């Protein structure tokens, strides 16, 4: 036999022993290991249908262990997972008329396709099963692989037959047969297109390989004896050596399908991507792992071809799914639905899964009696396409029969022999178009009716228009242009006039006359030129003109519109309006003069457009240029800071147009501050809804100044009167004090002297008189004391000598007792007040303190005098039993306090309750006394 270069030396191990095919646990050989590692199923039958041998792949597909099948007759062998047609084909192999070509079978249990081929060897048969699942998707690549498979099969069957005969031959003859067997095997080993190699030991050193394996690694030198990871580092980096380690250590066979491997190429060429179907299977020697058999097929072409086929199929499917029309294919005489795209699903109202694989008229029973079968039969019978436009069909949609209208084509589909096998349908749902056409027909009918009605209405309208034309009081004239030879307009000729026009030209014939002849001097006015411009330019003219012909003072509004080579113009007498406008102009001028004289201005605010309009007088009042833009914010910007809150409220009222207002505000105009009175009233367009706000602004600065001066005069007179009253009161108190001190006091003192003279021994001899004398002396002493106190109170010497604060403190000190403590506080700088006012404040402090002593029943009290900005505050508090100001009438003391405070222009606040005592606060304004 031919040597396999120097890479595959002739093995020197002993001859193959009698070990059944598929058993790798004994003292196996390389040939036996390869046979068991084949991804093909190999079955050897004798002439009687007895199973002589089969490998592991055949047993796996059979679904029965090898030991149960070897030696069994096919008729008694368990069927396992083999389909019935494959079992029948196996039986037919040993019949007198076996199949001469390979056959294809589907294995449902494994979901794989296989092909079966058989070859006769002496009296036995070798059957070969190959997995063609991938090839079913790439038929062109399958043919080349089938050729190689048949070659390998013929060599394998010879080896299998030789094994079967060994037991029947003498030892010498058996030795010759085994040598011949190895020769056949190595020829098969070298020439097979499959990649085959034996790897020995845990390092996976290459021991045996064929040409296909060598071609995978060109330019890598001697392969035999080298570890797989060293020969193919790229395979190691991609995990293949790890797979070998797993198979070697676990003993589990690994099969890969279409596994990618990126192979390095010599000479700097880019790496090449391969896809392999391969098997790694461990073989053993003396019960110990010895190595791994590698069997692989490069299926890159099949993978790429299948992917390309799948890509094309996907593209076709996408085009089919996205087609803008409905598409379907109906096969056979029953028109079984083979294709149904989404558009056809929408027309049918059914999903593709509901109709695919079913006869058309079974899937859509509602269309059986709608002539579609006859149309399809006609296409199948004649081979001619059928085209339909707007054909109606009643189809069940969501449980309801719906009428749809279709444009469609039925086209016959033929096989390679020209026989019609199916009908393709392409359809478009034109229900909307049919509906539109029906609507269009109805519309046309309605339109014709409307035309008839409107023709009648037009006649009636023309009659009414003529009535209006005759009745209108405005002059209406239709004239045509009269041109010279160069095309220039010389004049206009009257073609049509209304009665109002005829009345204007009283007693004259108008139709057919020239415009300038009936209106002498018209050429000297702008009217004629404006009418000529209307005809020449086509632009509408609208203007006013005064007619003072024959002393008349008339005004007309003329409107001209071009019609053909002429024009239609109207003349409206606007004399009353113009006279009113002239009167308004005079009134407006008078108003402006009045505003200037009265230092006032007016304004108008449109609530809808928010547009503010000022008169000239208002611009002058605010010191702004006449005609400059104004907004509501201008009012607010001019107001002084103290009046801004009030101005903001007025502006909100103005913007809302909700109510009228009248309020004064101070404005800063340049360096001057003016007091301006704002007055406004909303003007409604309909009852209850304001449209605009009209207002006036009046400069009342002089009035304000006069009022302030008048108020100052009144205050001065009030102050003088008040001072006179207070001085008179104080003079009277002083007079009464002097009377009490110099008059009544002297009398009481003289009485005391006389009473002391009665204090004699004789008086003491009479106890009753002595007691009466003593009581009289005590009463007289008390009268003298009270007279002296009253005289001092009427003339407050401490106030005169030390001031108001010191006098108030004396009041607190003098009226405090062990049972009642009165504290005194004076806050702020003591104001410079007239003496009568100070005396009045002192008297008020006295009265408040005396009320606490006499009526409060308190243990603690406070008297506080505080100077505030613009006034003086006097406050009295106690923790007594209090009273309810709502139910208890005020006493004489509190009424006296109120009268005195009112005289000074001040205020009194009283707060009292049984729980918290009494709080009285007086406030006297200072401006009156400044």
Beta strands, then each sheet from edge to edge (+ up, - down):
strand 1: 41-45
strand 2: 51-54
strand 3: 103-107
strand 4: 112-121
strand 5: 124-131
strand 6: 195-200
strand 7: 205-209
strand 8: 254-263
strand 9: 272-285
strand 10: 288-298
strand 11: 326-331
strand 12: 336-340
strand 13: 386-397
strand 14: 400-414
strand 15: 420-429
strand 16: 475-483
strand 17: 489-497
strand 18: 541-547
strand 19: 554-563
strand 20: 566-573
strand 21: 600-606
strand 22: 611-614
strand 23: 661-669
strand 24: 672-686
strand 25: 689-699
strand 26: 821-827
strand 27: 860-868
strand 28: 871-878
strand 29: 907-913
strand 30: 917-925
sheet 1: 2+ 1- 5+ 4- 3+
sheet 2: 7+ 6- 10+ 9- 8+
sheet 3: 12+ 11- 15+ 14- 13+
sheet 4: 17+ 16- 20+ 19- 18+
sheet 5: 22+ 21- 25+ 24- 23+
sheet 6: 26+ 27+ 28- 30+ 29-
end
